[in-house]
Amino acid sequence: MEKRRLGTQGLEVSALGLGCMGLSFAYGTAMDKQQAIKIVREAYEQGITFFDTAEAYGIANEELVGEALSPFRKEVTIATKFGFKDGNALNGQDSRPENIRAVAEESLRRLKTDVIDLFYQHRVDPNIPIEDVAGTVKDLIQEGKVKYFGLSEAGVESIRKAHLVQPVTALQSEYSIWWREPELEILPALEELGIGFVPFSPLGRGFLTGAITENTSFESTDFRNNLPRFSEDNRKANQKLIDLLSVIASQKNATPAQIALGWLLAQKPWIAPIPGTTKSHRLTENIGGASIHLSADDVRKIDDAFSQTTIQGDRYPAHLQKAVGK
């Protein structure tokens, strides 16, 4: 798999990463640990060297990622995140310097490593100056406990302020064919500052694969039950997007998921999406998306087609959206 450079500090990762959240968190029943480890190792064997986890995904998530990657630790990049009270996103933000340090120590232990390759602030904390956050991570970098600093779902003002204190290597935020907001302000700012972009949910939390329909039933613990965009009516209304993606995919001898990933990779050379999956065949399918090379004309045609459709439903309920884009 081709490599991509994130930021200007030297971080190079595989063009596609693996988002590990869903292996044990948020999408219903957690996978069996050994099966989850198998998926992570299969990803590595097929060329992925960039793996994403977080304290907020639960102790089990960092532990399984650490165990899975320990045989080839020096060949991979592990990203994790800090910034919630007691590691629980429902408790609100906590980016006090002492908490950042405590999370770093725990993450190092759980990941079975002596350095965190990329350490993101999970969400901007309105109570802590972003300069203090960046300064704390800068200290951790100087101490050799962290290599690179990242932000997640931060707004342009926060990115600029943090970047002045400690260069930001990457921003992780949602971006896909059906969530285009980063194109307005975020992507131009990242290009100007020399910051890489790591889109999460590049397959629309599974919707852009075509595997989810209005009749799909999610487990009671699957957080998509709480997302407006995944209500039954909105899934039905948004099906036309999948139909459109399927037509484009058939023309390219690809799958809808591969086109969605190829579209993202075609946007900028410093974008590295992190699709997640719990299935081996989906992993292989996603990795095939890194070989989909769309021309500027292909991208324009896709954009033109999608511009004639309207996506129904907000991506988050209002109370969760408040923590985004600060």
BATOR-818666 format. One line per field, with one value per residue (C-alpha): x, y, z; residue in three letters. Coordinates in Angstrom, 3 decimals, decimal comma. Layout:
N
xx <- c(X/...);
yy <- c(Y/...);
zz <- c(Z/...);
residu <- c(ALA/...);
END
This chain:
326
xx <- c(0,000/1,223/2,366/1,219/2,856/0,827/2,006/5,472/7,204/7,938/5,045/4,459/1,549/-0,243/-2,768/-5,544/-5,485/-7,661/-10,126/-10,253/-13,136/-15,784/-13,836/-15,002/-17,024/-20,121/-21,422/-23,171/-21,613/-17,823/-15,919/-14,190/-10,743/-8,836/-10,989/-10,374/-6,633/-6,868/-8,518/-5,809/-3,047/-4,754/-4,794/-1,050/-0,413/-2,329/-0,331/-1,976/0,531/-1,698/-3,980/-6,376/-7,722/-8,593/-8,949/-12,660/-13,145/-12,527/-9,554/-10,191/-9,709/-6,235/-5,234/-6,256/-4,570/-1,396/-1,385/-2,200/0,578/3,288/5,021/5,643/5,494/8,370/6,715/3,405/1,993/-0,407/-2,668/-4,669/-6,567/-7,130/-9,595/-12,663/-13,428/-12,549/-12,156/-15,903/-17,234/-20,572/-18,836/-17,639/-14,152/-11,106/-7,896/-6,268/-2,492/-2,433/-5,137/-3,326/-0,226/-2,169/-3,888/-0,552/0,920/-2,077/-2,152/1,549/0,942/-2,151/-0,589/2,525/4,793/7,282/6,009/2,647/3,150/0,242/-1,580/-4,840/-6,969/-10,291/-12,446/-11,590/-12,093/-13,818/-12,443/-8,756/-6,835/-5,785/-2,309/-2,010/-3,042/-0,502/2,160/1,546/1,834/4,960/6,473/5,518/7,192/10,364/10,276/10,101/6,673/4,867/6,078/3,370/0,454/-3,031/-6,478/-9,895/-13,008/-11,354/-12,300/-9,923/-9,313/-8,307/-6,099/-4,248/-3,726/-2,464/-0,209/1,663/2,674/3,316/3,009/-0,129/0,672/-2,877/-6,517/-8,993/-12,604/-15,514/-15,338/-16,913/-18,965/-22,033/-20,395/-18,595/-18,409/-14,574/-14,286/-15,591/-12,884/-10,932/-9,216/-7,964/-6,560/-4,836/-3,274/-2,023/-0,524/0,889/-1,307/-2,472/-6,097/-7,423/-11,104/-13,019/-16,272/-15,162/-17,865/-20,626/-20,622/-21,298/-24,058/-21,913/-21,111/-24,688/-25,083/-27,507/-31,082/-34,297/-34,998/-31,697/-32,098/-29,239/-28,411/-29,804/-26,265/-25,347/-24,947/-26,322/-29,748/-29,209/-28,024/-30,698/-29,159/-29,816/-33,508/-35,566/-37,097/-33,738/-32,141/-34,957/-34,541/-30,761/-30,912/-30,796/-27,205/-26,264/-28,033/-25,982/-22,747/-23,541/-23,933/-20,567/-18,961/-20,228/-18,667/-15,315/-15,590/-15,509/-17,815/-19,567/-17,210/-14,157/-15,435/-16,162/-12,594/-11,068/-12,956/-11,469/-7,942/-8,302/-9,105/-5,619/-2,318/-2,169/-5,458/-5,397/-8,865/-9,347/-12,299/-13,136/-14,591/-15,121/-15,134/-12,176/-13,897/-14,817/-11,234/-9,946/-12,627/-11,679/-7,997/-8,931/-10,212/-6,605/-6,043/-8,975/-7,391/-9,987/-9,065/-10,026/-12,760/-14,019/-14,166/-15,993/-18,594/-19,133/-19,449/-21,872/-24,031/-24,059/-24,780/-28,186/-29,148/-29,907/-28,738/-31,423/-30,718/-28,082/-24,977/-25,254/-28,086/-27,838/-26,235/-23,328/-22,868/-22,042/-18,595/-17,679/-15,769/-14,691);
yy <- c(0,000/3,498/5,692/9,211/11,949/13,612/17,045/18,458/16,745/13,489/11,153/8,690/6,235/3,816/5,562/3,771/3,157/0,944/2,564/0,149/1,664/-0,721/-3,814/-3,383/-0,192/1,671/-0,739/-3,299/-6,390/-6,247/-8,740/-11,669/-10,359/-12,965/-12,358/-8,628/-9,206/-11,374/-8,515/-6,054/-8,445/-9,188/-5,453/-5,280/-8,290/-6,568/-3,355/-1,184/0,395/3,060/2,067/4,280/3,822/6,024/5,990/6,736/3,473/1,600/-0,079/-3,209/-1,349/-0,022/-3,342/-5,420/-2,983/-3,113/-6,898/-7,280/-4,962/-5,928/-8,412/-5,647/-2,530/-0,769/-1,108/0,552/3,900/3,831/6,807/7,229/10,073/11,890/14,478/13,073/12,889/9,414/8,354/8,498/10,713/11,042/12,801/15,779/17,073/17,005/18,275/19,510/19,021/16,537/14,460/14,481/13,169/10,514/9,307/9,161/6,908/4,584/4,444/3,600/0,732/-0,613/-0,305/-2,143/0,553/3,167/5,886/7,021/7,805/10,235/11,669/13,465/15,714/13,909/17,034/20,653/21,420/24,814/25,113/24,662/26,997/25,048/26,552/24,708/21,468/21,911/22,859/19,714/17,494/19,413/18,481/14,830/14,932/16,386/13,621/10,987/9,665/11,026/11,572/13,691/15,903/15,728/17,271/15,750/17,640/20,968/24,222/26,447/28,902/26,140/24,513/27,773/28,520/25,011/24,949/28,040/26,246/22,735/21,898/19,866/16,837/15,699/16,581/13,746/14,615/13,082/13,447/11,411/11,726/12,341/14,654/17,456/20,213/20,081/21,385/24,806/25,960/23,014/21,669/25,101/25,808/22,424/22,936/26,375/25,122/21,848/19,576/16,129/15,022/11,700/11,242/8,998/7,337/7,573/5,029/6,919/4,546/1,692/3,320/3,978/0,281/-0,401/-2,988/-0,844/-0,249/1,101/-2,457/-2,892/-3,529/-2,391/-3,951/-2,003/-0,934/0,293/4,075/4,545/4,130/7,634/9,318/11,257/10,262/6,604/6,872/4,510/7,355/8,969/5,684/5,214/8,755/8,417/5,127/7,062/8,011/4,358/3,661/6,431/5,172/1,660/2,868/4,634/1,571/-0,772/1,476/1,179/-2,549/-1,683/-1,661/1,404/1,329/1,308/4,273/6,181/5,558/6,268/9,557/10,593/9,618/11,670/14,867/15,608/13,670/14,347/12,594/9,119/7,714/5,161/2,887/0,338/-3,130/-6,338/-8,590/-9,986/-9,727/-6,088/-5,366/-6,761/-4,836/-1,590/-2,106/-2,503/1,066/2,266/0,990/2,935/5,857/8,414/11,134/14,763/14,173/11,128/13,160/15,986/13,578/12,033/15,458/16,630/13,575/13,920/17,636/16,791/14,858/16,041/14,047/13,665/13,788/15,411/13,377/13,850/14,776/18,395/17,705/15,828/18,322/21,005/19,479/19,515/22,173/24,303);
zz <- c(0,000/-0,780/2,066/2,860/4,885/7,635/8,645/8,185/11,112/9,308/10,136/7,293/7,402/5,102/2,831/4,717/8,434/10,615/12,988/15,926/17,924/16,633/17,644/21,228/21,505/20,255/17,611/19,750/21,342/21,540/19,436/21,045/21,930/19,951/16,881/17,216/17,470/14,347/12,410/13,469/12,437/9,121/8,467/9,065/6,844/4,033/4,215/6,879/9,264/10,875/13,775/15,728/19,250/22,258/26,011/25,518/23,603/26,826/28,441/26,370/23,091/23,824/25,362/22,355/19,957/22,029/22,160/18,479/17,337/19,818/17,430/14,881/17,044/15,289/11,881/12,792/13,891/16,835/17,493/20,677/22,327/25,614/26,822/28,577/32,299/33,548/29,929/29,353/26,554/28,371/31,272/29,271/28,515/30,756/29,197/32,376/32,034/34,921/33,238/29,892/31,638/33,543/30,367/28,546/31,223/31,201/27,400/27,256/29,642/27,891/24,439/25,636/24,245/25,387/23,063/21,658/17,987/17,604/20,633/19,853/21,997/21,486/21,744/22,526/26,208/26,620/30,155/29,330/26,998/23,919/24,358/27,696/26,029/23,243/25,797/27,822/24,757/23,747/27,109/26,580/23,166/24,679/27,305/24,566/25,579/22,514/18,952/17,318/18,409/16,932/17,391/16,755/15,624/16,422/14,728/12,774/15,626/18,040/15,418/14,771/18,469/19,235/16,172/17,382/20,590/19,235/15,534/14,933/12,792/12,072/12,555/12,853/12,005/10,195/6,420/3,641/0,507/2,671/5,257/3,435/6,065/6,407/2,851/3,909/6,336/7,704/4,583/3,416/6,895/7,100/3,685/4,690/7,955/6,662/8,791/7,703/7,797/9,099/8,216/10,592/9,533/5,878/5,033/6,827/9,825/7,435/5,414/2,347/2,016/0,955/3,709/5,741/4,600/6,110/7,306/9,154/12,877/15,122/18,482/21,441/22,439/18,958/19,179/15,654/17,258/18,665/15,476/13,536/10,213/11,055/11,826/9,676/7,673/7,003/6,012/3,528/2,182/1,901/0,028/-3,240/-2,364/-2,198/-5,466/-7,050/-5,520/-6,749/-10,331/-10,190/-8,593/-11,295/-13,924/-12,157/-11,397/-7,702/-4,683/-3,229/-0,233/-2,476/-4,459/-1,229/-0,029/-3,432/-3,532/-0,178/-1,185/-4,363/-2,450/-1,078/-0,890/2,870/3,691/5,286/6,120/8,905/8,071/10,725/10,435/12,378/9,288/7,347/3,965/4,590/5,623/2,328/0,436/2,159/1,460/-2,194/-2,013/-1,726/-5,256/-6,701/-8,500/-9,480/-11,947/-11,437/-14,002/-12,082/-8,874/-10,619/-12,014/-8,584/-6,972/-9,654/-9,150/-5,379/-5,515/-6,939/-3,815/-0,292/2,724/5,357/9,092/11,299/12,006/15,805/18,177/19,321/22,714/21,126/18,325/20,914/21,470/17,802/15,902/18,869);
residu <- c(MET/GLU/LYS/ARG/ARG/LEU/GLY/THR/GLN/GLY/LEU/GLU/VAL/SER/ALA/LEU/GLY/LEU/GLY/CYS/MET/GLY/LEU/SER/PHE/ALA/TYR/GLY/THR/ALA/MET/ASP/LYS/GLN/GLN/ALA/ILE/LYS/ILE/VAL/ARG/GLU/ALA/TYR/GLU/GLN/GLY/ILE/THR/PHE/PHE/ASP/THR/ALA/GLU/ALA/TYR/GLY/ILE/ALA/ASN/GLU/GLU/LEU/VAL/GLY/GLU/ALA/LEU/SER/PRO/PHE/ARG/LYS/GLU/VAL/THR/ILE/ALA/THR/LYS/PHE/GLY/PHE/LYS/ASP/GLY/ASN/ALA/LEU/ASN/GLY/GLN/ASP/SER/ARG/PRO/GLU/ASN/ILE/ARG/ALA/VAL/ALA/GLU/GLU/SER/LEU/ARG/ARG/LEU/LYS/THR/ASP/VAL/ILE/ASP/LEU/PHE/TYR/GLN/HIS/ARG/VAL/ASP/PRO/ASN/ILE/PRO/ILE/GLU/ASP/VAL/ALA/GLY/THR/VAL/LYS/ASP/LEU/ILE/GLN/GLU/GLY/LYS/VAL/LYS/TYR/PHE/GLY/LEU/SER/GLU/ALA/GLY/VAL/GLU/SER/ILE/ARG/LYS/ALA/HIS/LEU/VAL/GLN/PRO/VAL/THR/ALA/LEU/GLN/SER/GLU/TYR/SER/ILE/TRP/TRP/ARG/GLU/PRO/GLU/LEU/GLU/ILE/LEU/PRO/ALA/LEU/GLU/GLU/LEU/GLY/ILE/GLY/PHE/VAL/PRO/PHE/SER/PRO/LEU/GLY/ARG/GLY/PHE/LEU/THR/GLY/ALA/ILE/THR/GLU/ASN/THR/SER/PHE/GLU/SER/THR/ASP/PHE/ARG/ASN/ASN/LEU/PRO/ARG/PHE/SER/GLU/ASP/ASN/ARG/LYS/ALA/ASN/GLN/LYS/LEU/ILE/ASP/LEU/LEU/SER/VAL/ILE/ALA/SER/GLN/LYS/ASN/ALA/THR/PRO/ALA/GLN/ILE/ALA/LEU/GLY/TRP/LEU/LEU/ALA/GLN/LYS/PRO/TRP/ILE/ALA/PRO/ILE/PRO/GLY/THR/THR/LYS/SER/HIS/ARG/LEU/THR/GLU/ASN/ILE/GLY/GLY/ALA/SER/ILE/HIS/LEU/SER/ALA/ASP/ASP/VAL/ARG/LYS/ILE/ASP/ASP/ALA/PHE/SER/GLN/THR/THR/ILE/GLN/GLY/ASP/ARG/TYR/PRO/ALA/HIS/LEU/GLN/LYS/ALA/VAL/GLY/LYS);
END
